[in-house]
């Protein structure tokens, strides 16, 4: 492996019961754990004990229509992160808040307050919310197209960041030790790369292969350079779903069980919804047609997920059943299955290649999947000198080794957004 300085950055993504669609059905787990505050607090405390960079909360401003098949997110992120902040002292706190359906000024004040009260530990994951159901939740007749969502995201992000800097000469929130929350973004479409290059400090990706990861980093570096930014101002954290067991055979058994636990109607519905195609009547054992998906520019949902599925279909020519198993029931992130040593090897390989600065870890079933990662994988990475054994920085910005904010360079441009 090649030499690389520094260490990995690792977040845990607390996806209610786990990343797989049937995680809530995993033997020995509380099926309603996603609606229990202690579920989240316990994972956050464990993550802090393991010296992780941050906990990460996904969210969408809508109650999805799949509650018959799996629990949803139990708590709105700003409320839950404020509670986690009170129960922890060092770990970062990253929450997802829609740029499509939040008011920029209110969001700046709300998130800035949590950042100040937590001692500078907050990050904002900017998402452009897709889907007709979310649009209807806000009284819209239909969802905005992909380009419109990203244009609004750029405007809202600029206004929120400007609000953190100053509002008519005064900050909108009390002073935070890190200056302002860290801006996080996910999206590999052309529009997403543009938004990331302009604003993102941490980028959450869905790359499936090393080649895809390296190509994504090159695209981000080029985009950032166009806005006068340097690569060291950006941390790239691919999402990785982990399935861990003492032996390869046991890990494979656990992975197979997780696949079997995903209700087929849920998996097909989620996949079809993300692709904009009705898959409710397909034969699961029929091969996915190569021409099923049209040109990327016609995808109005998540173009990142769309591209990911196209790549899998072209490389593997799977049946619908095989595709759903590959995606973990529609989750879509890379899945690593193996012993703790094998998982650590995989993370190290990606980091040393330059395709990742670290990872947004998405355990298979919570809490045990994260217990396995924290208790077994983290110590291996620490022994290899790849992960911290103690916290040194106090703020999320410091934990991520992000450069200090250059107010003289940033503030005039941001003020113009007002």
HELIX and SHEET records of a PDB file:
HELIX    1   1 UNK A   23  UNK A   25  5                                   3    
HELIX    2   2 UNK A   33  UNK A   35  5                                   3    
HELIX    3   3 UNK A   37  UNK A   49  1                                  13    
HELIX    4   4 UNK A   77  UNK A   87  1                                  11    
HELIX    5   5 UNK A  104  UNK A  117  1                                  14    
HELIX    6   6 UNK A  132  UNK A  137  1                                   6    
HELIX    7   7 UNK A  146  UNK A  165  1                                  20    
HELIX    8   8 UNK A  190  UNK A  199  1                                  10    
HELIX    9   9 UNK A  210  UNK A  226  1                                  17    
HELIX   10  10 UNK A  231  UNK A  233  5                                   3    
HELIX   11  11 UNK A  248  UNK A  261  1                                  14    
HELIX   12  12 UNK A  264  UNK A  275  1                                  12    
HELIX   13  13 UNK A  296  UNK A  298  5                                   3    
HELIX   14  14 UNK A  303  UNK A  316  1                                  14    
HELIX   15  15 UNK A  320  UNK A  326  1                                   7    
HELIX   16  16 UNK A  340  UNK A  353  1                                  14    
HELIX   17  17 UNK A  368  UNK A  372  1                                   5    
HELIX   18  18 UNK A  373  UNK A  377  3                                   5    
HELIX   19  19 UNK A  378  UNK A  383  1                                   6    
HELIX   20  20 UNK A  396  UNK A  399  1                                   4    
HELIX   21  21 UNK A  407  UNK A  415  1                                   9    
SHEET    1   A 9 UNK A 334  UNK A 338  0                                        
SHEET    2   A 9 UNK A 235  UNK A 244  1                                        
SHEET    3   A 9 UNK A 202  UNK A 205  1                                        
SHEET    4   A 9 UNK A 182  UNK A 186  1                                        
SHEET    5   A 9 UNK A 122  UNK A 127  1                                        
SHEET    6   A 9 UNK A  92  UNK A  98  1                                        
SHEET    7   A 9 UNK A  54  UNK A  57  1                                        
SHEET    8   A 9 UNK A   9  UNK A  13  1                                        
SHEET    9   A 9 UNK A 358  UNK A 363  1                                        
END                                                                             
